[in-house]
Amino acid sequence: MSLGRMNKIDCLEICRKIWNHKILVLKICGIGAVIGIAVALGIPKEYTASTLIVPEGFNRGSSSGMSALTDMAGIDLGSSTTTERDAIYPSLYPIIVNSTPFLIRLFDIKVRQRKDSTAITLTQYLQEHQKTPWWRIITSAPSRLTGWTISLFKHVPKEDGEKKKTKIDPFQLTRKEASVAGTIASRINIGVDKKKRVVTVFVTMQDPLVAAIVADTVRVHLQEYITEYRTNKARRILKYTEQLRNEAQAEYYKAQSQYTRYADVNLGLSKLASRAELVRLQNEMNLAHATYNQMEQQVQVAKAKMEKVIPVYAIIQPVRVPLSPSKPNIGMILVGCTFLCGVMSVAWILFVEDFIKSIRKRTTPLEH
């Protein structure tokens, strides 16, 4: 009972201290609100464009129960009789988009800003048309000054990446290329709903039109990447079958030419040897023609198989140019700064102020 009464007295004492310093708390909270407004207004606006796609299912031979389990786990078992096992699932799409080869393909795509219709590359936009918070100028001033001072006394050789290159090497990126790739990766987000098998592509940029263009380009490149992977084996089979068809066609034309030339030269002759040779050449021509027809049918089958394995993506929500910015959240920043300053003021009243007073009391007798 005494402990509860003591806690009640302590709580009343704390509330009394805070109430006695309410003007100080309100002033510091006001300062926090001003700081929050300055921070929120200093952060450049960013817009998020998105598109919603649904990749086709590949577990046609699975039972409905197993299909539901594999959907929730992000695994596609497929069917051993109808489809082959697939190594790329929707849950791997974020890894694919963040891979270096995929990001390099986005370096030179053409984008346009809302207030400027001039087409520029995405790399040029990220390097030359990005706004930074006002405090970046202050925080980066010491490092810039240090780098400028060092450059006066030390010769810095040009990086190999600064030399003009005709093609980007994914195996060895320059610092500038790696920086651009990291920036692009940080602005792309792939959301995968394993239960509904829905994939959402999010792209955040400071310009709404650029965000929409990049989001649609990422969707197209992702579909091309998956299509290229899934049709790789079928394309190799088709290429090999076409090669055999061309060889069979050449053999048929060769046999046909030999037969017609021999028939024209030996026209009207009644020698048995000539007739036998003519029959042999005709048989070879017929055999070559049959082989050619068979290979032509195999080519058509290979083409049909490649068309069958091409994945289909249903675009549920196409890309739209965002109308309102997604960042910064001015309300959250304002509330956060105000709350933080309020907590700091209360901590000062309850702990720091009493601590300073106790130190002064201890040091005052010594001075006398």
Secondary structure as GFF3:
##gff-version 3
##sequence-region A 1 368
A	DSSP	alpha_helix	2	20	.	.	.	ID=ss1
A	DSSP	alpha_helix	22	42	.	.	.	ID=ss2
A	DSSP	beta_strand	47	55	.	.	.	ID=ss3
A	DSSP	alpha_helix	64	73	.	.	.	ID=ss4
A	DSSP	three_ten_helix	90	92	.	.	.	ID=ss5
A	DSSP	alpha_helix	93	97	.	.	.	ID=ss6
A	DSSP	alpha_helix	100	104	.	.	.	ID=ss7
A	DSSP	beta_strand	110	113	.	.	.	ID=ss8
A	DSSP	beta_strand	116	121	.	.	.	ID=ss9
A	DSSP	alpha_helix	122	128	.	.	.	ID=ss10
A	DSSP	alpha_helix	134	139	.	.	.	ID=ss11
A	DSSP	alpha_helix	141	153	.	.	.	ID=ss12
A	DSSP	three_ten_helix	160	162	.	.	.	ID=ss13
A	DSSP	alpha_helix	175	186	.	.	.	ID=ss14
A	DSSP	beta_strand	188	193	.	.	.	ID=ss15
A	DSSP	beta_strand	198	205	.	.	.	ID=ss16
A	DSSP	alpha_helix	208	230	.	.	.	ID=ss17
A	DSSP	alpha_helix	232	265	.	.	.	ID=ss18
A	DSSP	alpha_helix	272	309	.	.	.	ID=ss19
A	DSSP	beta_strand	313	317	.	.	.	ID=ss20
A	DSSP	alpha_helix	330	347	.	.	.	ID=ss21
A	DSSP	pi_helix	348	352	.	.	.	ID=ss22
A	DSSP	alpha_helix	353	367	.	.	.	ID=ss23
###
